């Protein structure tokens, strides 16, 4: 169940290892439009912050990380494959 996994695994892992997920903004994009949108997101992201993605069993978690906090942005089932920024 998602809530069990969220509270038992995902949140504790991110609290202890906030850089556990890979850098979402460093992922190659498949189109010009998504590359342009990604550049827009990067330009609005402070230097001490990153957007990361973490795979935990059946779920892909997109989260914001900066020096002060971790914010969960989206949680998708792995069958949705990935986060498409378009």
LOKOL-384343 format. One line per field, with one value per atom (N, C-alpha, C): residue number from 1; residue in one letter; atom name; x, y, z. Coordinates in steps of 0.2 Angstrom, whole numbers. Example, Ala and Ser with C-alpha at 12.3 -4.5 7.8 and 13.67 -1.06 7.14 Angstrom:
% residues 2
i = 1:1:1:2:2:2
aa = a:a:a:s:s:s
at = N:CA:C:N:CA:C
c1 = 66:62:66:64:68:64
c2 = -28:-22:-16:-11:-5:0
c3 = 39:39:39:35:36:39
This chain:
% residues 86
i = 1:1:1:2:2:2:3:3:3:4:4:4:5:5:5:6:6:6:7:7:7:8:8:8:9:9:9:10:10:10:11:11:11:12:12:12:13:13:13:14:14:14:15:15:15:16:16:16:17:17:17:18:18:18:19:19:19:20:20:20:21:21:21:22:22:22:23:23:23:24:24:24:25:25:25:26:26:26:27:27:27:28:28:28:29:29:29:30:30:30:31:31:31:32:32:32:33:33:33:34:34:34:35:35:35:36:36:36:37:37:37:38:38:38:39:39:39:40:40:40:41:41:41:42:42:42:43:43:43:44:44:44:45:45:45:46:46:46:47:47:47:48:48:48:49:49:49:50:50:50:51:51:51:52:52:52:53:53:53:54:54:54:55:55:55:56:56:56:57:57:57:58:58:58:59:59:59:60:60:60:61:61:61:62:62:62:63:63:63:64:64:64:65:65:65:66:66:66:67:67:67:68:68:68:69:69:69:70:70:70:71:71:71:72:72:72:73:73:73:74:74:74:75:75:75:76:76:76:77:77:77:78:78:78:79:79:79:80:80:80:81:81:81:82:82:82:83:83:83:84:84:84:85:85:85:86:86:86
aa = x:x:x:x:x:x:x:x:x:x:x:x:x:x:x:x:x:x:x:x:x:x:x:x:x:x:x:x:x:x:x:x:x:x:x:x:x:x:x:x:x:x:x:x:x:x:x:x:x:x:x:x:x:x:x:x:x:x:x:x:x:x:x:x:x:x:x:x:x:x:x:x:x:x:x:x:x:x:x:x:x:x:x:x:x:x:x:x:x:x:x:x:x:x:x:x:x:x:x:x:x:x:x:x:x:x:x:x:x:x:x:x:x:x:x:x:x:x:x:x:x:x:x:x:x:x:x:x:x:x:x:x:x:x:x:x:x:x:x:x:x:x:x:x:x:x:x:x:x:x:x:x:x:x:x:x:x:x:x:x:x:x:x:x:x:x:x:x:x:x:x:x:x:x:x:x:x:x:x:x:x:x:x:x:x:x:x:x:x:x:x:x:x:x:x:x:x:x:x:x:x:x:x:x:x:x:x:x:x:x:x:x:x:x:x:x:x:x:x:x:x:x:x:x:x:x:x:x:x:x:x:x:x:x:x:x:x:x:x:x:x:x:x:x:x:x:x:x:x:x:x:x:x:x:x:x:x:x
at = N:CA:C:N:CA:C:N:CA:C:N:CA:C:N:CA:C:N:CA:C:N:CA:C:N:CA:C:N:CA:C:N:CA:C:N:CA:C:N:CA:C:N:CA:C:N:CA:C:N:CA:C:N:CA:C:N:CA:C:N:CA:C:N:CA:C:N:CA:C:N:CA:C:N:CA:C:N:CA:C:N:CA:C:N:CA:C:N:CA:C:N:CA:C:N:CA:C:N:CA:C:N:CA:C:N:CA:C:N:CA:C:N:CA:C:N:CA:C:N:CA:C:N:CA:C:N:CA:C:N:CA:C:N:CA:C:N:CA:C:N:CA:C:N:CA:C:N:CA:C:N:CA:C:N:CA:C:N:CA:C:N:CA:C:N:CA:C:N:CA:C:N:CA:C:N:CA:C:N:CA:C:N:CA:C:N:CA:C:N:CA:C:N:CA:C:N:CA:C:N:CA:C:N:CA:C:N:CA:C:N:CA:C:N:CA:C:N:CA:C:N:CA:C:N:CA:C:N:CA:C:N:CA:C:N:CA:C:N:CA:C:N:CA:C:N:CA:C:N:CA:C:N:CA:C:N:CA:C:N:CA:C:N:CA:C:N:CA:C:N:CA:C:N:CA:C:N:CA:C:N:CA:C:N:CA:C:N:CA:C:N:CA:C:N:CA:C:N:CA:C
c1 = 4:0:4:2:6:8:3:4:9:8:13:20:21:28:30:26:28:30:27:29:34:34:39:45:45:52:54:49:51:53:49:51:57:57:63:70:69:75:78:73:74:77:74:77:84:86:93:98:95:99:96:95:92:94:100:103:102:98:97:94:90:87:91:91:95:92:97:95:90:84:79:81:84:85:91:95:101:99:93:91:90:92:92:84:82:76:75:69:68:65:64:61:64:63:65:61:54:50:51:53:54:61:66:72:71:67:66:63:58:54:59:63:68:73:75:79:76:69:65:65:64:64:71:76:83:84:82:84:80:74:70:72:77:79:85:85:91:96:103:109:109:106:107:101:97:91:91:88:88:81:79:73:76:74:76:71:73:68:70:66:68:63:66:62:62:56:55:50:52:47:43:37:32:31:34:33:39:38:43:41:45:44:48:45:48:48:54:55:59:58:62:67:73:78:82:82:86:89:93:96:92:86:81:76:74:68:68:64:63:55:53:46:44:39:37:33:34:31:26:27:23:25:20:21:17:21:17:19:14:16:21:25:30:28:21:19:17:18:17:24:29:36:40:38:43:39:42:39:40:35:36:34:39:38:34:31:27:20
c2 = -6:0:6:11:17:21:22:26:22:15:12:13:12:13:20:24:31:33:31:32:28:21:17:17:18:18:24:27:33:39:41:47:46:40:39:39:36:35:42:47:53:58:57:60:59:52:50:51:51:51:55:62:66:66:64:64:57:53:46:46:50:51:54:52:55:62:66:73:73:75:75:80:86:91:89:84:82:76:74:69:72:68:70:70:75:76:74:72:69:73:80:84:91:96:103:106:105:108:106:100:98:101:101:104:111:115:122:123:119:119:117:112:111:116:120:126:131:132:137:135:128:126:127:125:126:133:138:145:148:144:147:143:138:134:137:139:141:137:139:135:130:131:126:121:121:117:112:107:102:99:96:92:85:80:73:68:63:57:51:48:42:36:30:24:20:19:14:9:3:-3:-1:0:2:9:13:21:25:30:35:41:44:50:56:61:67:72:74:79:84:90:96:95:97:97:103:106:112:111:117:116:116:118:118:112:110:105:100:95:91:91:92:93:88:83:78:82:82:85:81:74:70:62:58:51:47:43:40:32:28:21:20:15:14:12:10:9:15:21:27:29:25:25:31:37:43:49:54:61:64:66:69:77:81:88:92:89:92:92
c3 = 0:0:0:-4:-5:2:6:12:17:17:22:19:12:10:10:10:10:17:22:29:32:30:32:29:22:18:15:11:7:11:16:20:24:28:32:28:22:17:15:13:11:17:23:28:30:29:31:25:19:13:8:9:4:-3:-4:-11:-14:-11:-14:-21:-22:-29:-34:-40:-46:-48:-50:-52:-58:-57:-62:-68:-66:-71:-75:-73:-77:-82:-82:-87:-94:-99:-106:-108:-112:-114:-121:-123:-130:-135:-133:-138:-137:-142:-141:-136:-136:-131:-124:-123:-116:-114:-118:-117:-115:-118:-117:-110:-109:-103:-97:-98:-93:-91:-96:-95:-91:-92:-89:-81:-80:-73:-70:-73:-71:-69:-73:-72:-66:-64:-58:-52:-52:-47:-43:-37:-34:-34:-33:-34:-28:-22:-17:-17:-23:-23:-29:-29:-34:-34:-40:-41:-42:-38:-39:-40:-42:-43:-39:-36:-32:-33:-35:-36:-30:-27:-22:-23:-24:-26:-32:-31:-36:-38:-34:-35:-37:-41:-43:-40:-36:-32:-34:-36:-38:-32:-30:-24:-25:-21:-21:-15:-16:-11:-10:-5:-4:3:5:12:18:17:22:23:17:17:11:12:6:5:-1:-2:-8:-6:-11:-16:-23:-28:-31:-32:-36:-34:-34:-33:-38:-42:-48:-47:-49:-50:-55:-54:-59:-66:-67:-73:-78:-74:-78:-81:-80:-82:-80:-81:-78:-78:-76:-76:-83:-86:-93:-91:-92:-90:-95:-101:-105:-103
